[in-house]
Amino acid sequence: MSLPEPRANPDLQGHEGAEAQLLAAFAGGRPHHAWLLTGPAGIGKATLAFRLARHLLANPPQKDAGPSLFGDAPAAEPTQSLYLAPDAPVFQRVVSRGHLDLLVVEREFDEKRGRLRGEITVEAARRIGPFLTQTAAEGGWRIVVIDGAEHMNRSAANAILKLLEEPPAGAILLLVSHNPARLLPTIRSRCRTLALAPLEEDIVAKLLASAEPDLDAATRGALVRLADGSIGRALMLQQNGGLELYGELVALMREFPEASISSIHALAERLGRATEENAYRTTCELMEWWLARFMRGLATGIAPRAIVEGEQAAIARLAAGRPLAEWMSVWETVRDLFNDTDRANLDRRQAMLGALMAISRQ
């Protein structure tokens, strides 16, 4: 069981303030043409983008018909929500990818590698210009959602700059990004940024219980803490055995630097197999996240709370081995190893082995 994908999700949890800002901006009649929705992955940014798109498509701007013979019509009540019922025609057409006034640009699926491509190509970005310059099929907005905008390659990013500088009338661009620093500064400067915060733990717990009702309370609680405010991350970890992988990592790190070389090689060997790609990617993400969380604890003097048994011992053991500056270098090494391996399709076993050895050295 899982939550609906963003385009099919009628509900939004924990971002009432962001929704209110969008409502206020569009209620004025002259909204900004480009919005950059930012925040951690899996917290609802794309859900909010599609929620806004559906609302705008279902409520096109009213044409000024001039004064009425019978006086001015009473002003409409201001909308209090972007919600649109799932049975509404516009909602159904957005779900089926059949609304003529909405274009979604995102990474495409790579059939050969069995996963999403690493970038949004210039060919995909070049579809935006012709789409926005056409007359709206239903007389309202023409809307583009760029989901995962940080994945645009340089040529794709340059292709949309002109549109951001001189947008056609009635055009709205919604860029969704959990890593806006990777976007060109000229793109960021031409968008109005709306930053979404991580979800509260009680909201993640509620959503996780809805999506995975068979989880026991202890497992659900650990996943919520490991999710770090992201329901998307919680579901990914549950589907990929993330909690078990995290426990295995912590158990190994608790033995550093004296951990058995054979244990390190065994984990790297297993995760490097072609059949273990999901486990490998989940472990990469967990290692980077654990190191960042660990360094925040060193910087603030407040140790992060344990998620699995033995974690406090692992934290204390590693904290005593090196100063913060050296741990920052370790984190950069691990991050670069994983990024380079993914970018150049290098040996994943060697990448995992290099990362584990970098952490274990004292």
C-alpha positions as semicolon CSV with decimal commas, in nm:
position;residue;x (nm);y (nm);z (nm)
1;M;0,000;0,000;0,000
2;S;0,123;0,352;-0,069
3;L;0,012;0,712;-0,085
4;P;-0,117;0,850;-0,418
5;E;0,140;1,006;-0,650
6;P;0,143;1,389;-0,632
7;R;-0,075;1,449;-0,938
8;A;-0,341;1,213;-0,797
9;N;-0,323;1,319;-0,432
10;P;-0,616;1,540;-0,325
11;D;-0,480;1,597;0,026
12;L;-0,197;1,809;0,162
13;Q;-0,072;1,772;0,518
14;G;0,132;2,019;0,721
15;H;0,170;2,301;0,468
16;E;-0,130;2,518;0,542
17;G;0,088;2,829;0,563
18;A;0,238;2,773;0,218
19;E;-0,107;2,711;0,072
20;A;-0,233;3,036;0,227
21;Q;0,056;3,228;0,069
22;L;-0,032;3,093;-0,275
23;L;-0,400;3,171;-0,229
24;A;-0,319;3,528;-0,129
25;A;-0,081;3,573;-0,423
26;F;-0,334;3,459;-0,683
27;A;-0,629;3,634;-0,520
28;G;-0,476;3,970;-0,615
29;G;-0,523;3,904;-0,985
30;R;-0,160;3,971;-1,084
31;P;0,035;3,672;-0,952
32;H;0,403;3,610;-1,012
33;H;0,449;3,397;-1,325
34;A;0,716;3,162;-1,184
35;W;0,732;2,987;-0,846
36;L;1,011;2,779;-0,699
37;L;0,883;2,535;-0,436
38;T;1,172;2,415;-0,221
39;G;1,230;2,191;0,080
40;P;1,349;1,837;0,157
41;A;1,248;1,553;-0,074
42;G;0,924;1,372;0,000
43;I;0,749;1,636;0,209
44;G;0,474;1,735;-0,038
45;K;0,622;2,000;-0,271
46;A;0,501;1,832;-0,591
47;T;0,166;1,759;-0,425
48;L;0,130;2,131;-0,356
49;A;0,232;2,219;-0,714
50;F;-0,034;1,992;-0,863
51;R;-0,285;2,112;-0,607
52;L;-0,227;2,471;-0,721
53;A;-0,232;2,370;-1,089
54;R;-0,569;2,194;-1,051
55;H;-0,712;2,491;-0,864
56;L;-0,604;2,737;-1,134
57;L;-0,726;2,516;-1,417
58;A;-1,063;2,474;-1,247
59;N;-1,091;2,847;-1,170
60;P;-0,971;3,043;-1,477
61;P;-0,928;3,420;-1,436
62;Q;-1,253;3,607;-1,484
63;K;-1,280;3,838;-1,783
64;D;-1,394;4,191;-1,705
65;A;-1,735;4,215;-1,869
66;G;-1,795;4,576;-1,766
67;P;-2,085;4,714;-1,558
68;S;-2,411;4,521;-1,549
69;L;-2,753;4,673;-1,628
70;F;-2,858;4,560;-1,284
71;G;-2,558;4,690;-1,093
72;D;-2,243;4,519;-0,981
73;A;-2,264;4,151;-0,901
74;P;-2,184;4,060;-0,542
75;A;-1,820;3,976;-0,490
76;A;-1,745;3,607;-0,470
77;E;-1,640;3,466;-0,137
78;P;-1,261;3,433;-0,119
79;T;-1,137;3,077;-0,164
80;Q;-1,000;2,932;0,158
81;S;-0,830;2,627;0,011
82;L;-0,674;2,493;-0,308
83;Y;-0,863;2,167;-0,259
84;L;-1,039;2,015;-0,558
85;A;-1,252;1,703;-0,520
86;P;-1,111;1,389;-0,684
87;D;-1,431;1,343;-0,886
88;A;-1,404;1,689;-1,044
89;P;-1,345;1,675;-1,423
90;V;-1,027;1,884;-1,401
91;F;-0,885;1,655;-1,131
92;Q;-0,954;1,347;-1,343
93;R;-0,793;1,499;-1,654
94;V;-0,480;1,596;-1,459
95;V;-0,452;1,243;-1,320
96;S;-0,491;1,090;-1,668
97;R;-0,237;1,338;-1,813
98;G;-0,508;1,459;-2,050
99;H;-0,548;1,826;-1,959
100;L;-0,445;2,033;-2,260
101;D;-0,340;2,334;-2,051
102;L;-0,098;2,149;-1,822
103;L;0,252;2,030;-1,918
104;V;0,465;1,827;-1,676
105;V;0,842;1,810;-1,730
106;E;1,035;1,555;-1,525
107;R;1,305;1,293;-1,553
108;E;1,212;1,012;-1,788
109;F;1,240;0,643;-1,713
110;D;1,549;0,470;-1,850
111;E;1,431;0,131;-1,974
112;K;1,785;-0,008;-2,006
113;R;1,891;0,075;-1,650
114;G;1,548;0,024;-1,497
115;R;1,536;0,359;-1,319
116;L;1,485;0,730;-1,377
117;R;1,740;0,908;-1,592
118;G;1,992;1,122;-1,410
119;E;1,884;1,449;-1,575
120;I;1,605;1,642;-1,744
121;T;1,717;1,682;-2,102
122;V;1,712;1,988;-2,324
123;E;1,462;1,811;-2,553
124;A;1,215;1,794;-2,266
125;A;1,274;2,159;-2,171
126;R;1,225;2,276;-2,530
127;R;0,866;2,154;-2,525
128;I;0,782;2,431;-2,280
129;G;0,816;2,729;-2,515
130;P;0,574;2,610;-2,786
131;F;0,331;2,489;-2,520
132;L;0,314;2,825;-2,341
133;T;0,282;3,031;-2,658
134;Q;-0,032;2,844;-2,768
135;T;-0,371;2,983;-2,676
136;A;-0,514;2,815;-2,367
137;A;-0,753;2,541;-2,474
138;E;-1,002;2,638;-2,204
139;G;-0,941;3,012;-2,198
140;G;-0,753;3,023;-1,868
141;W;-0,395;2,958;-1,757
142;R;-0,127;2,758;-1,935
143;I;0,067;2,582;-1,658
144;V;0,402;2,402;-1,657
145;V;0,520;2,189;-1,363
146;I;0,892;2,108;-1,365
147;D;0,926;1,834;-1,104
148;G;1,284;1,781;-0,988
149;A;1,403;2,105;-1,147
150;E;1,753;2,059;-1,003
151;H;1,798;1,771;-1,249
152;M;1,785;1,997;-1,555
153;N;2,115;1,980;-1,739
154;R;2,284;2,306;-1,838
155;S;2,125;2,318;-2,182
156;A;1,777;2,247;-2,040
157;A;1,819;2,521;-1,779
158;N;1,928;2,772;-2,042
159;A;1,630;2,675;-2,257
160;I;1,380;2,799;-1,997
161;L;1,564;3,120;-1,904
162;K;1,408;3,321;-2,186
163;L;1,062;3,209;-2,079
164;L;1,132;3,316;-1,722
165;E;1,254;3,656;-1,843
166;E;0,968;3,720;-2,086
167;P;0,679;3,487;-2,002
168;P;0,380;3,473;-2,238
169;A;0,054;3,612;-2,104
170;G;-0,138;3,365;-1,890
171;A;0,167;3,145;-1,831
172;I;0,249;2,995;-1,491
173;L;0,566;2,795;-1,426
174;L;0,595;2,587;-1,109
175;L;0,947;2,457;-1,038
176;V;0,977;2,189;-0,769
177;S;1,323;2,133;-0,620
178;H;1,473;1,979;-0,307
179;N;1,817;2,108;-0,406
180;P;1,771;2,463;-0,542
181;A;2,143;2,539;-0,503
182;R;2,197;2,325;-0,814
183;L;1,980;2,558;-1,022
184;L;2,134;2,846;-1,215
185;P;2,131;3,167;-1,007
186;T;1,954;3,338;-1,295
187;I;1,669;3,087;-1,268
188;R;1,639;3,129;-0,892
189;S;1,638;3,510;-0,921
190;R;1,348;3,505;-1,167
191;C;1,126;3,286;-0,950
192;R;0,937;3,365;-0,634
193;T;1,061;3,110;-0,381
194;L;0,826;2,934;-0,142
195;A;1,017;2,717;0,107
196;L;0,831;2,425;0,264
197;A;0,947;2,294;0,601
198;P;0,985;1,925;0,697
199;L;0,668;1,768;0,829
200;E;0,608;1,730;1,200
201;E;0,665;1,377;1,329
202;D;0,299;1,328;1,419
203;I;0,199;1,404;1,059
204;V;0,458;1,161;0,921
205;A;0,334;0,899;1,167
206;K;-0,028;0,953;1,061
207;L;0,054;0,929;0,691
208;L;0,275;0,625;0,743
209;A;0,002;0,448;0,938
210;S;-0,240;0,519;0,654
211;A;-0,002;0,390;0,386
212;E;0,138;0,094;0,586
213;P;-0,132;-0,007;0,838
214;D;0,030;-0,342;0,918
215;L;0,349;-0,195;1,067
216;D;0,391;-0,250;1,440
217;A;0,423;0,058;1,660
218;A;0,797;0,017;1,728
219;T;0,887;-0,015;1,360
220;R;0,664;0,276;1,267
221;G;0,819;0,492;1,538
222;A;1,174;0,412;1,424
223;L;1,085;0,485;1,061
224;V;0,929;0,817;1,158
225;R;1,249;0,923;1,335
226;L;1,461;0,799;1,045
227;A;1,237;0,983;0,796
228;D;1,347;1,324;0,927
229;G;1,018;1,496;0,845
230;S;0,961;1,332;0,505
231;I;0,679;1,086;0,440
232;G;0,834;1,006;0,102
233;R;1,156;0,905;0,275
234;A;0,967;0,696;0,532
235;L;0,791;0,500;0,258
236;M;1,111;0,455;0,058
237;L;1,290;0,319;0,364
238;Q;1,006;0,083;0,446
239;Q;0,990;-0,051;0,090
240;N;1,368;-0,097;0,064
241;G;1,438;-0,245;0,406
242;G;1,596;0,081;0,520
243;L;1,549;0,023;0,892
244;E;1,731;-0,311;0,876
245;L;2,011;-0,160;0,666
246;Y;2,043;0,127;0,913
247;G;2,070;-0,115;1,203
248;E;2,339;-0,309;1,017
249;L;2,538;0,009;0,949
250;V;2,516;0,125;1,310
251;A;2,622;-0,218;1,437
252;L;2,927;-0,206;1,209
253;M;3,017;0,154;1,301
254;R;2,993;0,066;1,669
255;E;3,296;-0,156;1,612
256;F;3,503;0,103;1,425
257;P;3,800;0,133;1,402
258;E;3,856;-0,228;1,514
259;A;3,576;-0,368;1,299
260;S;3,667;-0,680;1,107
261;I;3,793;-0,605;0,757
262;S;3,605;-0,914;0,645
263;S;3,277;-0,766;0,779
264;I;3,336;-0,441;0,586
265;H;3,419;-0,631;0,266
266;A;3,117;-0,859;0,309
267;L;2,875;-0,564;0,332
268;A;3,035;-0,386;0,036
269;E;3,032;-0,708;-0,168
270;R;2,664;-0,767;-0,102
271;L;2,553;-0,411;-0,174
272;G;2,761;-0,400;-0,491
273;R;2,566;-0,680;-0,660
274;A;2,348;-0,586;-0,956
275;T;2,045;-0,737;-0,780
276;E;2,091;-0,510;-0,476
277;E;2,063;-0,169;-0,643
278;N;1,778;-0,047;-0,421
279;A;1,962;-0,159;-0,108
280;Y;2,282;0,006;-0,230
281;R;2,111;0,340;-0,301
282;T;1,923;0,330;0,027
283;T;2,247;0,262;0,216
284;C;2,425;0,547;0,036
285;E;2,151;0,788;0,139
286;L;2,149;0,660;0,497
287;M;2,528;0,693;0,531
288;E;2,531;1,052;0,406
289;W;2,235;1,140;0,628
290;W;2,388;0,973;0,935
291;L;2,717;1,157;0,888
292;A;2,544;1,495;0,846
293;R;2,333;1,430;1,157
294;F;2,640;1,310;1,347
295;M;2,834;1,628;1,255
296;R;2,546;1,851;1,365
297;G;2,567;1,679;1,701
298;L;2,942;1,744;1,721
299;A;2,895;2,110;1,626
300;T;2,616;2,174;1,878
301;G;2,731;1,944;2,155
302;I;2,388;1,777;2,151
303;A;2,409;1,412;2,052
304;P;2,130;1,300;1,817
305;R;1,880;1,064;1,973
306;A;1,922;0,696;1,902
307;I;1,699;0,535;1,642
308;V;1,823;0,176;1,678
309;E;1,986;-0,010;1,963
310;G;2,357;0,063;2,012
311;E;2,353;0,390;1,819
312;Q;2,460;0,607;2,112
313;A;2,764;0,384;2,162
314;A;2,854;0,420;1,794
315;I;2,818;0,799;1,814
316;A;3,034;0,825;2,126
317;R;3,301;0,596;1,984
318;L;3,335;0,783;1,655
319;A;3,310;1,129;1,815
320;A;3,613;1,050;2,031
321;G;3,823;0,955;1,731
322;R;3,839;1,275;1,523
323;P;3,757;1,646;1,543
324;L;3,465;1,799;1,353
325;A;3,685;1,934;1,070
326;E;3,808;1,585;0,988
327;W;3,456;1,444;0,992
328;M;3,350;1,712;0,744
329;S;3,625;1,589;0,514
330;V;3,503;1,230;0,558
331;W;3,147;1,334;0,468
332;E;3,271;1,509;0,153
333;T;3,473;1,202;0,057
334;V;3,173;0,972;0,101
335;R;2,941;1,207;-0,090
336;D;3,186;1,244;-0,380
337;L;3,246;0,869;-0,397
338;F;2,876;0,796;-0,434
339;N;2,811;1,084;-0,677
340;D;3,106;0,995;-0,901
341;T;3,010;0,627;-0,901
342;D;2,654;0,708;-1,002
343;R;2,755;0,964;-1,265
344;A;3,018;0,746;-1,435
345;N;2,851;0,408;-1,366
346;L;3,154;0,286;-1,171
347;D;3,189;-0,022;-0,948
348;R;2,941;0,015;-0,663
349;R;3,124;-0,240;-0,448
350;Q;3,438;-0,028;-0,458
351;A;3,241;0,286;-0,377
352;M;3,079;0,128;-0,072
353;L;3,410;-0,021;0,041
354;G;3,583;0,319;0,006
355;A;3,306;0,492;0,203
356;L;3,313;0,242;0,488
357;M;3,691;0,252;0,508
358;A;3,686;0,635;0,515
359;I;3,452;0,628;0,815
360;S;3,640;0,352;0,996
361;R;3,986;0,510;0,988
362;Q;4,092;0,688;1,306
